[in-house]
């Protein structure tokens, strides 16, 4: 019998261990697809298999928290949790020198804003000032995070 992801989530929430195995088998390609995007991202040292394993943890977390009454499909909901776990693993174990989470988060925010402002056609100095204004940070601090992104 081929059960839907939503049915499997209900079984998992009631304690069915076999449903966890079935859900993992059913969503293997989804996890591999999401994990493949993070291999080498930010210069991390983790290989694809490590990221896939962590993706399964995210999938199971999603299954335990999923509310079938929501309008979102399970796979859409699960992608959020899979990405969250993979990013967390990269922050925790992906680098030879570990940076605190808040530093990596600021690097990521600065990078996203820099890309956005670059697409708008702003010059580098204008982008740095715009990022500083947006994030309520000093210009020197923004420059520090933007220079760190090349290393991490």
N, C-alpha and C positions, 0 to 999 in steps of 0.2 A: 504494500500500500504506500503510495507516494503522498506524504503529508506536506502541507504548505509550511512555509517558515513561521507564519503566525500560529498555526496549530502546534508546531514544535516548541515555540516560545511558551505557550500555555502549559505544555507538558513539563518543560524545564522548570518553570516557576512552581510546579507542583512537586518537583523533586525527581523527575524521571531522568536517570543517567543515560539511558539508551538514546533518548531524544537529543542529548548534547552531542553524542557521536554522530547521529544522523544529520543534525544541523551543520556540524563542522564539515562533514563529507559533502553536503549539498551546496555549501557556500565556499568551497575550496578555491574556485576560480576567482571569486570576488576578492577574497583575501590576497591572493597572489597578485591580482591586478593592482590593488591599492598599495601593497608592499613594494612592488617593483618601482613605483614612482619615487620611493624614498631611499633606494639603494644609492649610496654615494652622495645623497643630498646633504648639504651643509658640510661636506667633507667627512662624513662619519665613517667609522671603521667597521660597521656591522654589515654582514653579508645578507643576501636575500632570504636564506633559510631562517636566520635569526629574526628578521622582521616578519616573516610569515608566522612563525611561532607566536610572536607577540600579538600579531593580528588575530590569531585564534582566541587569545585572552580577551581582546576587545569585542570579538563576536559574541563570546559567552556572556560578557558583561552586558552587552546590548540585549541579549536574549532574556537575561534576568530582569532587566529594567523596562523592557518593551511593554507598552500598553496598547493592546489591540483596538481599543476604542479611539485611538488617534487616527487622523486621516492619513498619516505618513505610512508608506509601505515599510516593512521590516528592513529590506535591503538598504533603503535610503537612510533609515535610522542607524543601522549597523555600521555604515561607512563612517559616520561621525565617530563612533566608539573605536573602530579599528584604527582610524587616523590618530585619534587621541592617544591610544596605547602605543602606537609606533613612534609618535613624536616624543612621548614621555621616555621610551626606551632609548631613543637616540640621545636625548638630553642626559639621561642617567649613565649610559654605557657606551655611547658612540664615539667618544673622543679620548685621546690619550690623556689630555689634561681636561678635567671636568670643570666647566663653568657653571655658576649658579643658574637656576632656572630663570630668575628675573633678568639676568644679563642676556641670556639667549632670547628671551621674549622681547626685550628691547631691541636687540639686533634684528629680529624678524619684523617688528613693527616699523623700524627705520627703513629696512630694505623694501618692504611693501610700499611705504609712502614714497620712497625715492623712485621706485619704478613708476608709480602712478604720476608723480610730478614730472618725471622725465617724458612720459607719454604726452603730457600736456605741453611739452616744449620748453620747460624751464631750464635755465642754465644751472650748473652745479651749485654755485653760491646761492642762487635763488632757491634751489631745492633744499639745501641745508637749512636756510632760514625758515622756509615753509614747514619743514619737518619739526624744527625747534618750536615754532609757534603752535603747530597742531598738537604736539605731545607735551607742551609746556616744559621744555627742557632748554638748557643752555646750548648755544651753537657748538661750543667746544665738545660738549658731551655727545651731541649728534655726530660730530666728526669722528670721535673716538669709536662709537658703535659702528659707523659705516666703514671705518678702516678695519675693525675686528671681523666684519662679515667675510672678508677674503680668507681669513684664517679658519673660520668656523662656519 
